[in-house]
């Protein structure tokens, strides 16, 4: 069964600090992996996409990594801002079917 | 360009009632999907459509019907609401290739009492 596990489930950090969110997956066949940001009461919005051949991709203060051998991905947030408070969801695409992780709820405090 | 529009944003139903959650997109996307999001769980696929006139079941289809008569619209019907269907429902669409990301609507929060 395809599964995507994210850790931690929740995280509280101070504004300006960095943090790293983890995603482990057992999905086959692997097409790509996306990180989504979901603000409270809103739908998820794509942050970055990782394909099999990509190891690192950045989008502003967000940097995603992918290790296809160990089937792990991480999302690193640099110099966090209050607006980063949201749920971050790892989504793995197997062909046309998506498998969603349960998300990490991040709270950035001033 | 409105993206994906879902209505209503909130709804309370009594057990046994039926209703339709509306979803419309103006991006000419082929793929449209309905997901439900429950606390502590990832989004789960209810039904999806790869184009007008074509629909298929996802992971949790029981109790829901869909149709896709036009490219733009993909309504989700609850036949006889049950408390287990209390959830947040998201509609999403994307262009043809899997590499394109999904665009999600803002969700419908449904409570069945």
Contacts between the chains, C-beta under 8 A, distances in Angstrom:
chain1	res1	chain2	res2	distance
A	4	B	42	6.6
A	9	B	40	7.7
A	31	B	98	5.4
A	31	B	99	7.9
A	32	B	98	7.1
A	32	B	99	6.4
A	34	B	101	6.0
A	41	B	106	7.3
A	41	B	107	7.2
A	42	B	106	5.5
A	42	B	107	7.1
A	43	B	4	7.4
A	43	B	90	5.3
A	43	B	92	7.3
A	43	B	104	3.0
A	43	B	105	5.3
A	43	B	106	5.2
A	43	B	107	5.6
A	44	B	43	7.7
A	44	B	90	7.6
A	44	B	102	7.9
A	44	B	104	5.1
A	45	B	104	7.2
A	46	B	101	3.9
A	46	B	102	7.4
A	49	B	99	7.1
A	49	B	101	6.4
A	51	B	99	7.6
A	89	B	42	7.1
A	89	B	43	7.5
A	93	B	98	5.6
A	95	B	98	7.0
A	96	B	31	7.6
A	96	B	50	7.7
A	96	B	98	5.7
A	97	B	45	7.4
A	98	B	43	7.9
A	98	B	45	7.0
A	98	B	102	7.6
A	99	B	42	7.4
A	100	B	35	7.8
A	100	B	42	3.3
A	100	B	43	4.3
A	100	B	44	7.5
A	101	B	42	5.4
A	102	B	40	6.0
A	102	B	41	5.8
A	102	B	42	4.9
A	103	B	42	7.0
